């Protein structure tokens, strides 16, 4: 069982990891260390049965303290929605980026959404925990869109990490604090 640290009030925490690394479970544990009701900001969309099942598993893993806000493409809604919550968990940044790209946005058009999200973080009323995939540690993708996504996700993760008060990398269920 991984040890979950206490997150500072009104802090931004970024949790990175690969697929099925335990990053979402770790991030949920960070949020649950905070008092009061908790807000889960879901960026996933159930485009098929397998994704619907994944979403259902994540929902079942959260208890009664959790409220859900679906925000597949606009994360600026997080800040006004966060008022009154003990912590906010956004899961996940890479699905948000994927949603933007698949909605027809070019990488150049994704950056204003990223900039807008970073700008509203100054008004953060509760601890914010962001989950994102570390997708750049594998082979170079064969297809152009996959390479664009990999590069965009890496660049966005770097910007979020620079803004975050703490950054964690989770591998094989083991969290390592980077910042």
Secondary structure, 3 states (H helix, E strand, C coil): CCCCCCCCCCCEEEEEECCCCCHHHHHHHHHHCCCCCEEEEECCCCCCHHHHHHHHHHHHCCCCCEEEEECCCCCCHHHHHCCCCCEEEEECHHHHHHHHHHCCCCHHHHHHHHHHHHHHHHHCCCEEEEEEECCCCCCCCCCHHHHHHHHHHHHHHHHHHHHCCEEEEEECCEEEECC
